[in-house]
Amino acid sequence: MAPSTRAPEPDLHADPFAERARRRTRGPLYLLGGRFVFESNDERLLELVDDAYGDLPPQRLPGRAPRYRVRLLALDPAPGRRARGEPAPLVMLSGPSSLGGASAASDAVIVSPRERSALVLVSARTLRSSYHARYELIEFAVFTLASRCRGLVSLHAACIGRAGRGVLLMGSSGAGKSTVTQVALGQGCEFLSEDSVFATPDTLLATGVPNFLHVRGDSLRWLGSRREARMIRASPVIRRRSGVRKFELDLRRSGYRIARAPLRIVAVVFLSAAGTGGAPRLRRLSGRELAARLRGAQAYAAGQAGWNRFERSVARAGAFEIARGRHPLDTVALLEDLLGRAR
C-alpha cells in the first residue's frame, strides 16, 4: 500500500480548524517582485508549486520584496455514506489569517492583500487535473497578491525582449501572439510571459513567470528546425476550457532563453488578425488610438489604480500595430527593430 501524501489529521475537538496541523512548505520563492512561501497539507499540491515555479530565476523589482503566504488545502471527500440528495458535510479549515468552512467538493481562492496571504481550496476532482489546479487556482492566488500588493498593472499580454528591453504583444484571440512568441524564441529572444504580464505604471518594468509556452499543433510549421518541432511534440498536451488542445513546453528545460530579470518595456505592439498577403506592415498609433486600443484590450486593468500613469508611460514609449505578413519571421524582424531603437 502506497504511503499517504497528506499530513496527519488533527483531533477535531481539540483543533477544529486545523490551525495547529503540521504542514509541508516550499519557499521562499522570488516571484513577480515578492517572496512567496507555500504551505500545504498535501505533497501533491506542493509538487504543482514545483512544476510552476521551480528553477525560475528570481524576478526582483526595485525596493524591498514583500512577503506572501499561500496556503494550499486539498479537500478529501468525507468518509462515510450520505443519504441520497444529502449535501456534503462542512469541512472546517483555516488560512494564514482566516477561518472558514467548505464542502469537500469545493474549489476556491480567497485572497487578502492586506494580510499578504491567500487560501486555496482544491477538491479531489480538480486535483486530478493538475493543469487546471495550477493554472486556475494557484496562479490566480500568486498573480492577485503580487499585482494588488505591489501596485502592478496586470495585463493580458505576451512579452519578449533582448538585453533587458522588452516589447509587450497584445491582440485578440487568433492574432498570433503565441506563434510570434514561439518564432521569436527560435531567433534568440528572451521570454518573459505568453499571457500574463505585470508592469510598474511609472517605469514600465515588466515582470512575469517565464515557465511554460503553450503551442498549437498547426503552428509547428513555422519552426526553424526539426529539433524544435520534436521537442514540442514530446511535451505534455493540455486542454483549455475552450476545448483547444496545446502542447505545454517547459521553457526552463528547452534551451530557449528566459528573462533572468524584469524587462523595461520600450514599445507596445498590437498584432492584427488581418494579414497583408505580403510583407508585414508596421504603423505607429496616435494617442487617441492608443487609449482606445489599450482600454479595449485591457478592460480589467483599465479599472485598477495606476492605470492612467501606465497609459501615459506607454504613450511616451510608443505603441504600434503590425498587420502580419506571410511568415512570422517577418513580424519578429520588426519587433527586433523596435527593441534595437531603444539602445
Disulfide bonds with the S-S distance in Angstrom:
none
